[in-house]
Amino acid sequence: MSTSLGDLEAEIRGALGADRHRLRRQLLSIRQAQKAGKVRFLGFSGYPQKIFRFVCDQAAVDCVLSYNQYTLQNSRFADETIPYLKAKGVGIMNAGPFSARLLTNAPLPAWLKEPEPVKAAARAAAVDAAGGSGFAAGVWA
C-alpha cells in the first residue's frame, strides 16, 4: 500500500463532504494496514460533533479524540456523544480541557469560533481563578 496514514486522514476528512462509499474505502484501507501490522488502532478526531456519528455509523473504529467539546464550560461531548460512543464500544479520548486556551491567559487562536461574550466571560473567569477580580468586575457588574 503506497498511501501514507496522513494521506488517508486527509481522504477521510474530504470524504465527510463527499460520498459514504469513499469514506468506507478509506476505512477499509486502514483496516488492511492494521491486519498487515502497520497500524495498531483505527481512530480519528474532529471538532464538529456530527463527525463522530457520521464515521462510526459507516464502520467500526477503535477510538476517537474530541477536543474543545468537553471542557470546564462545555460538556457537549459528554452530554451528546459519549453515550453513543460507549454503546458502540469505541474508546474515547478528550483534549483541550481549557477550550483552546479560552480558559487561560494565553493568546487565543484566530480560528476559535466562540462568540465574544463567551470569550470575555471565560477570560474573566481565568483572571478570577488566578486571584484577580475579572469575573465579578467584568461580567456581572
Summary of the structure (lengths in Angstrom):
residues: 141
radius of gyration: 18.8
end to end distance: 61.4
largest distance: 61.7
contacts: 383
relative contact order: 0.09
helix: 47%
strand: 10%
